[in-house]
Amino acid sequence: MTLPVPERGDDCGPLSWRHEIAHPLGPPPGRRTPEQLIADAVLTYQLNSDHGPSFHSRFIELDRATIPVDHLADKLAKYARLYHHYQPAEDPDDPPEPLWTHSYAVFPSVIVVLAGQRRERLLQRRRTVLGLCRADPLLTATPEAESAICLLDDLTEPGPFAPIFTTPTDPETTTGWLIDDRDADPDDHEPRPGR
């Protein structure tokens, strides 16, 4: 059951969340063993407007400061690898397609929620992660795998539509969770059947 979000008229409820979703990445360079990226959650939010509904998906990472900050940045870089991971076509004449297109109409951006420490420490952690992401060549070459980082206290109040998120591409500016215009057209966000 999806519940309306009363103050906005949107729909987001318990079934809007999928937890611990594994995505194959293939073997990392120099290794034979396949690797997976496990998103803490995937959120699908139905935004209702006068133009009709639009569906917005986000990968969610909850960071409780239990891993080193560079490991968090490495996990975010794996989202760029996921974006570029192709499934070989069955017919050699067909072009290969990104594997993520089997699950998502548009590649979801990543929301990172920081928690587990005092605010000052979390703000420093956010600055460090943003700097590490800006220094990662694959992430900088893959704007589709954009990360937006916020603090759990800010997500709780004033909420995700307030300017609480910071991105590696513009660390001096804060924004709401609908970061860019990729989500603007409702026709591009119909859920895929059976996914």
C-alpha positions as CSV (number, residue, x, y, z in Angstrom):
1,M,0.0,0.0,0.0
2,T,1.3,3.5,-0.9
3,L,0.4,6.3,1.4
4,P,-0.2,9.8,0.3
5,V,2.2,12.5,1.6
6,P,-0.5,14.8,2.9
7,E,1.3,18.2,2.7
8,R,2.3,17.6,-0.9
9,G,-0.3,15.2,-2.3
10,D,2.5,12.8,-3.3
11,D,2.6,9.0,-2.7
12,C,5.4,7.4,-0.7
13,G,4.9,4.5,1.7
14,P,6.4,1.2,2.9
15,L,6.2,-0.3,-0.5
16,S,8.2,2.6,-2.0
17,W,11.3,1.2,-0.4
18,R,13.4,-1.9,-1.3
19,H,16.2,-2.7,1.0
20,E,19.7,-4.2,0.4
21,I,19.4,-4.4,-3.4
22,A,22.3,-6.1,-5.1
23,H,23.6,-4.9,-8.5
24,P,26.2,-6.9,-10.4
25,L,29.3,-5.0,-11.4
26,G,31.3,-7.7,-13.1
27,P,34.9,-8.3,-12.1
28,P,37.0,-5.3,-11.0
29,P,40.1,-4.6,-13.1
30,G,42.8,-7.2,-12.7
31,R,40.5,-9.8,-11.0
32,R,38.3,-12.6,-12.1
33,T,35.8,-12.7,-9.3
34,P,32.6,-10.8,-10.0
35,E,31.7,-8.0,-7.7
36,Q,28.3,-6.6,-6.5
37,L,27.2,-3.2,-5.4
38,I,24.6,-3.5,-2.6
39,A,22.5,-0.4,-2.2
40,D,21.3,0.1,1.3
41,A,17.9,0.9,-0.2
42,V,16.2,2.0,-3.4
43,L,13.4,4.6,-3.0
44,T,10.7,5.2,-5.6
45,Y,8.7,8.4,-4.9
46,Q,5.6,9.3,-6.8
47,L,5.4,13.0,-7.3
48,N,1.8,14.1,-8.2
49,S,1.4,17.4,-10.0
50,D,-1.1,19.1,-12.4
51,H,0.7,17.4,-15.3
52,G,0.2,13.9,-13.8
53,P,2.4,11.6,-11.7
54,S,6.2,11.3,-12.1
55,F,8.3,8.6,-10.6
56,H,11.6,9.4,-9.0
57,S,14.0,6.7,-8.0
58,R,17.1,7.1,-5.7
59,F,19.7,4.8,-4.4
60,I,20.0,5.4,-0.6
61,E,23.1,5.0,1.4
62,L,22.9,5.4,5.2
63,D,26.3,6.1,6.6
64,R,26.5,5.8,10.4
65,A,30.2,6.6,10.4
66,T,31.1,3.0,11.1
67,I,33.5,2.7,8.1
68,P,36.5,4.9,7.1
69,V,35.4,7.9,5.0
70,D,37.5,6.7,2.0
71,H,35.5,3.4,2.0
72,L,32.3,5.4,1.7
73,A,33.8,7.4,-1.2
74,D,34.9,4.1,-2.8
75,K,31.3,2.7,-2.5
76,L,30.0,5.9,-4.2
77,A,32.5,5.4,-7.0
78,K,31.0,1.9,-7.6
79,Y,27.8,3.6,-8.7
80,A,29.7,5.1,-11.6
81,R,30.9,1.6,-12.4
82,L,27.4,0.3,-12.3
83,Y,26.3,3.0,-14.7
84,H,29.0,1.8,-17.2
85,H,28.5,-2.0,-16.7
86,Y,27.1,-3.5,-19.9
87,Q,25.4,-6.8,-20.5
88,P,26.7,-8.4,-23.7
89,A,24.0,-8.6,-26.4
90,E,22.7,-12.0,-27.3
91,D,22.8,-11.1,-31.0
92,P,26.3,-9.9,-31.9
93,D,24.7,-7.4,-34.3
94,D,22.8,-5.7,-31.4
95,P,24.6,-3.1,-29.4
96,P,25.2,-4.0,-25.7
97,E,23.0,-2.2,-23.2
98,P,23.7,-1.0,-19.7
99,L,22.6,-3.7,-17.2
100,W,20.9,-1.2,-15.0
101,T,18.3,-0.4,-17.7
102,H,16.7,-3.8,-16.9
103,S,15.6,-2.3,-13.6
104,Y,15.4,1.5,-13.9
105,A,14.0,3.8,-16.6
106,V,16.5,6.4,-15.6
107,F,19.7,5.8,-13.6
108,P,18.9,6.8,-10.0
109,S,21.1,9.4,-8.4
110,V,22.5,8.5,-4.9
111,I,21.4,10.0,-1.7
112,V,23.8,9.6,1.2
113,V,22.5,10.2,4.7
114,L,25.1,10.8,7.4
115,A,24.4,9.9,11.0
116,G,26.0,8.5,14.1
117,Q,28.3,11.4,15.2
118,R,28.0,15.0,16.4
119,R,27.0,17.5,13.8
120,E,30.4,19.1,13.5
121,R,32.0,15.7,12.8
122,L,29.3,14.9,10.2
123,L,29.9,18.1,8.4
124,Q,33.6,17.4,8.2
125,R,32.8,13.9,7.0
126,R,30.6,15.3,4.3
127,R,33.3,17.8,3.2
128,T,35.9,14.9,3.0
129,V,33.6,12.6,1.0
130,L,32.7,15.4,-1.4
131,G,36.4,16.1,-1.9
132,L,37.2,12.4,-2.5
133,C,34.3,12.1,-5.0
134,R,35.6,15.2,-6.9
135,A,39.0,13.6,-7.1
136,D,37.7,10.3,-8.6
137,P,38.1,10.4,-12.4
138,L,35.3,7.9,-13.1
139,L,32.8,9.8,-10.9
140,T,33.7,13.1,-12.4
141,A,33.3,11.6,-15.9
142,T,29.9,10.1,-14.9
143,P,27.5,12.9,-13.9
144,E,24.6,10.4,-14.1
145,A,26.0,8.8,-10.9
146,E,25.7,12.0,-9.0
147,S,25.6,11.8,-5.2
148,A,23.8,14.2,-2.9
149,I,24.8,14.1,0.8
150,C,22.8,15.3,3.8
151,L,22.7,14.8,7.5
152,L,20.0,12.7,9.1
153,D,18.9,15.5,11.4
154,D,18.3,17.8,8.4
155,L,16.5,15.0,6.5
156,T,14.1,14.6,9.5
157,E,13.6,18.4,9.9
158,P,13.2,20.5,7.6
159,G,12.9,17.5,5.2
160,P,14.1,16.4,1.7
161,F,12.5,19.2,-0.3
162,A,14.5,21.8,1.7
163,P,18.0,22.8,0.5
164,I,19.8,20.2,2.7
165,F,21.8,18.3,0.1
166,T,25.3,19.0,-1.1
167,T,26.9,17.5,-4.3
168,P,30.5,16.9,-5.3
169,T,30.0,19.1,-8.5
170,D,28.8,22.1,-6.4
171,P,29.8,21.7,-2.8
172,E,29.2,25.3,-1.9
173,T,25.5,25.1,-2.8
174,T,22.7,23.2,-1.1
175,T,19.6,21.9,-2.8
176,G,16.5,19.8,-2.4
177,W,16.5,16.1,-3.3
178,L,15.2,16.7,-6.8
179,I,18.7,17.7,-7.9
180,D,18.3,18.1,-11.6
181,D,15.9,18.1,-14.5
182,R,16.3,14.4,-15.4
183,D,13.1,13.8,-13.4
184,A,11.0,16.5,-14.9
185,D,9.2,14.6,-17.6
186,P,6.5,12.2,-16.2
187,D,6.5,10.2,-19.4
188,D,10.2,9.2,-18.9
189,H,9.5,7.7,-15.5
190,E,6.8,5.1,-15.9
191,P,7.8,2.1,-13.9
192,R,8.9,-0.8,-16.0
193,P,6.5,-3.8,-15.8
194,G,7.7,-6.6,-13.5
195,R,10.6,-4.7,-12.1
